[in-house]
Amino acid sequence: MESPLDFLHLDMDAFFASVEEADNHLLRGKPVIVGGRSQRGIVTTCNYEARKYGIHSAMPIFMARERCPHGIYLPGRMSRYQEVSRKVFSILREITPRIEPLSIDEAYMDISGIEMKPEELAAMIKERVLEETGLTLSVGVSYNKFLAKLASDWNKPNGFMKITEDMMPQILFPLSVGKVYGIGAKSRKKLEDIGIYTIEDLYGLSEDFLVDFFGKWGKEIYDRIRGIDPREIETTRKRKSIGVERTFRPTRDKKLLDKFLMDYAKELEDDLIKRNLHGRTLTVKIKDEDFESHTKSRTYHRYISDKDEIYQLSRALFDEMEWDKSLRLLGISLSNLMDKNLHQLSFLEDENFR
């Protein structure tokens, strides 16, 4: 008996750029890149017109400008994107409360018990979202999370795809190993170095080999490409960390890096205030010109959220880090978070930082 198609994954198409186009019709048909005008920013989102030039999310703005100098570069308007996101999620919650948001523009839905064919449900969601926001989205449906998310990316933009049990595993075979949840850029490179390029290549490897190769993730990767993913829809998600990081032209200028830390601390404070959070674990991340990443973390006895405190502590962590090459990325993040309203004082609160 076929497993029921109870998992739906939806992903807004080029969300930030699409909001800009919907708000300003003069932008339509032109390459739109959202991510700020400064050279040290990164691309947050770009539309499909811009992607024709090889531009993609997380690319440094200066590189994007080299590839597409005539593109329209816009700073992000997060409050506007959040407003549109709330409209979209409001539509989804009219259909079912069993929703797991993954980000501002992406979510899983548990559609078990909904008396509609997946194709009809997807069409209805698309129609409502287009009517109320002017935006398109792509939908994937399957019998588990991994395959539903994979399906939503299949026919972008404005796509629909369903993956049923009888299509497995052959439908995955032509795909790159990078499409497998849990395989990042570094792991993909390691696999390609040993001649493993597609999921079909990966499928031929034993479970023991993958566990040796990936560690604890090996078993999950082995199962996923065979259509096994036991994860359920989580309707309540606890945010694990909040952070700020930027890519820039490689530099050794400590004054400039110090200014970045000061700016990030203010940005992080603003984000914490909006979410009414504070945290105890501070992490500084760097990436050098050879793309080697390093982090340094420290957990403190009391919660922090003030920009000056965040700056001073992150500066101290940064000064302890060793780097002898130019840096191309710097970031700070706060974890071990708690809602300020729920914070119960402990005897540690009055002690100094560790």
N, C-alpha and C positions, 0 to 999 in steps of 0.2 A: 504493500500500500504506500502511495506517495505521501511524503511529509507535507503537511499543510503550509501554504505560503503566508505565514503569519507575521513576517517581518518586512516593513517598508522603510526605506531610507530615502530621504529627500535632501537635495542640495541645490540651493539657489545658484543660478548661472552668473558667474563673474559679479557677485553681489554688489560690492561697493561701486564699481564702475557702472553697473546697470542702474543703480539708484541715481547716479549723476546723470545718466542719459535720460532716465524717466523724468527727472526734474528739469532738464534742459535739452529739448529736442534737437537743438542745433549741434549737439555732440554726436548724434547718431551717424553711423557710417565712418566715423573718424577714430583713430587709435587713441583710446583714453586710458591713462595710467594714473592710478590713485596711490599716493604714498608721500606726498610732500614735494616741495619744489627744491629743497636744499640738496646739495650734491652728496651729503653724507647720509641721506635717508635710504630706505629700501622700498621696493614696490610692494604695496599691500595687496592690491588687486589690479588687473588690467582686463580690458574687454577682449573679445575674440579678434577684433581688428588689430589690436596691438600684438596679440600672440603670433600673428603672421610674421612678425619681425624677430621672433625668438625671445620675446620678453615674457617673463614669468614671475610669479610671486616670490618674494625674498631676494630678488635680484637687486643689487645696488642701483640707485637712481642714475648715477653717473654712467653705468654700463648700459642702462636702458636708453639714455639720451644718445649714446654713441650708436646704438642700433636703430633708433627711431627719433632723430632730432626734431622732426616735424610733429611728433606726438603732442597730445594735450595732457599736461602734467598737473594734477590737482591735489591739494592737501586733503587729507581725510576729514570727514564731518561725522564723527562717531555718534553724536547725539541724533543726527538724522538717520543714520543706519540703524540705530537702536529703535527709533520710532517705527521704521518700516518693519523691522524684525518683529516687534511686538504685534503688529497687524497680522503678519504671516502666522505667528504662533497662536494668535487668537482664533484664526480660521481653523488651524489644526485641532485646537482644543474643543471646538464645536463638534468635531468628528469623534474624538476619543481623548480621555485624560491620560491615556497610557503612552506618554511621549517622553523620550530621552533626548534633551537638547545636547548637541555636541559642541556647538558654537553659535554665534549670532545668526548664521545662515544655513545651518545643517542640523538634522535631527533624525532619530529613529522613531517609528511608530509601531506599536503592537496592534495589528489589525485583526487579531483573532476575534471572532464573534460579530464582525461587521458584515452585514448581509449584502455585500456588493462584490462583484468580481474585481480583482486587483486593477485591471485595465480601466474599469469604470470609475473606481475610487481615485485612481491617479488622474484621470481626465477631469473629474470634478474638482480636485484640489488645484490642478493647474488653472482651470477656468476661473475659480474663485480668486486665486492669488493674482492672476493677470488682470481681472476686472477691478480689484480693489487696490492694487499697487502698481500695475503696469509692468510687472516683472515676470520672467519665466523661471522655471525650475526643472530639474531633472529628477526622475523617480526610479528607484530600483526596488524590486520585490523578490523575496526568496524565502527559504525555510530556515535561514539563520542570519545573524548580523553580518558576518564576513561577506557572504554572497550578495546580500541586499545592498551593502555599500559598494561593492564591486560593480553591481548591476547599474547603480545610479550614474556611474561614470562612463557607461558603455556608449551611450548615444548623445552625449552633450553637444550643444546646448539644447534645452527644451526636449529632452529625451525620455524614453521609457523603456525599461528592459526587465524581464523576469527570468530568473534562473530556477528551473525545476530540477528535482532529484534525478530524473532520467537523462538530463543534459550533462550530468557530472560523470567523470572529471574532464571529459574531452573538450568541453567548451572553454576550459581554462588553459589548455595546453599551449596555444599560440602566444599567450600573454607573457610579458616580461616578468621576471622574478620580482622586480620592484613593485608589482601590483599586489603582492601578498602583504597583508597587514602584519607588521612585525619585522619586515625586511626594509631597513633604511638604506641610505646611499652607500655607507661604508660596507654593510653586509652584501649589498648588491655587487659592489666592486670585488669583494673577496670571492663571491660565487663566480663572477665572470672570469676572474683570474684562473679558476680551475675548470673553465669551459662550460659553466652552467648559466645559460642565458634566459631560457624560457621555463614556464611552469612544467612543461613536459620533461625538460631536463631534470628539474628539481624532483619531480614525481618518481624518477628512477632511483633516487638515493634512499638508502635505508633509514629507518627511524634512529638507529644507533648513531649513524653518521651525522645526522642533523643535530642530535643532542650534543655530540662531541663538537660540532661546528658552531652551534648557536648557544650552547649552554641550556639554561632552563626553558628558553623559548623554542628549542628544537622540536619538542613533542607537539606544541601547539601548531607550529608551522606544518609539520608532517600531517596533522589532523585536518587543518584548514583546507589544504589543497585537495583533500579527499572529501570535502563537504561536511566536515565535523566541526562545529563551533557551539559549545553549550552555553555561551553567554546569554543572559536574559536582558530584557529591556529594563533599565534602571530609571525610574521616574524621579528619583531624588539623587542629585549629584553634588558632592561636596567639593568645592574648589580647593585644589591642593596648593596652588601658588599663584602669585601675581608678580609680573616682572616687566622690565623694559630692556630691550637690547637693540642695537643698531649696527649695521655694516657701513663702513666708510673706506675711503682710500687709505691704504696701509700707511701708518705713521708711528713714529717713536716720540712724538711731541708730548711730554708729560703734562704740560700746561693745558694742552688741548684735551687730553684724556681726562684730566682733573675736571675741566669744564663739563665734559660729557657726564661724568659721575654726578656733578651738581645738578645738571639738567634732569638726569634720570631720577634722582632722588625727589625732585619736585613733582615730576610726572607720576612717580609711584605713589607719593603722598596723595595726589589728587584722585588716583584710582582707588586707593584705600578708603578715602573719605566718601566717595560715591557708593562704595559697597559696605561701608560701616564696619571695616575689618581692621585688625592689626595682627602682627605676626611675631614669631620668636626666632626664626631661622633665616639668616641673611646669606645670600650666595652671590658671589661675583664670578662672572664668566668672561673669558677672553678667547679670541681666536687669532692666531698669527697669520702672516702672509702666506704660509705654507698650508693653511687651513687646519692646523693642529689646534684643538680646543682644550682648555684647562679651566677648572672651577675651584673655588675655595669657599667653604661655608663655615658658619659659626652659629651655634644656638645660644641664645641669651636667657637669663633668668626671668626677664620681664618682657612684655610685649612692646613692640615699637611701631610707630607709624608716622612720626614727625620727620619732615624732610631734612632738617639739620642733623638729627640723630642718624637717619639712614645714610646721609652723605658721609658723616664722620666715620661711621662704622664700616661702610663699604670702602672708603678711602684707606682705612687701616688694613682691611683684608687685601685690597689691591696692592698695597705697599709690601705685603708679605709674599706676593706671588713673584715667581721668577720667569722672566721672558727676555730673550736676547735678540728677538726679531721684531720687525715692525708689526703692529697690531692692525687687524682689519675689522674686528668686532669687539665690542665691549657691552656688557649687560649686567644688570643687578636684578635679583628677584627675592621675594619674601615668601616664606612658607611657614608651616606650623601655624596656620591662620585660625583666628577665632572672631566671631561676631562680637563687637564691643558691648552689645546689649546683654550677651550671655556670659560675659567674662566674670568669673568669680575670683575675688581676690584671694591670693594664697600668701603664706608667710614669706614666700620668696620675693614677693613684689617689692618689699622694702630693701632688698639686698642690692648690692652693686652688680653690674654686669660681670659675668664670669671672666 
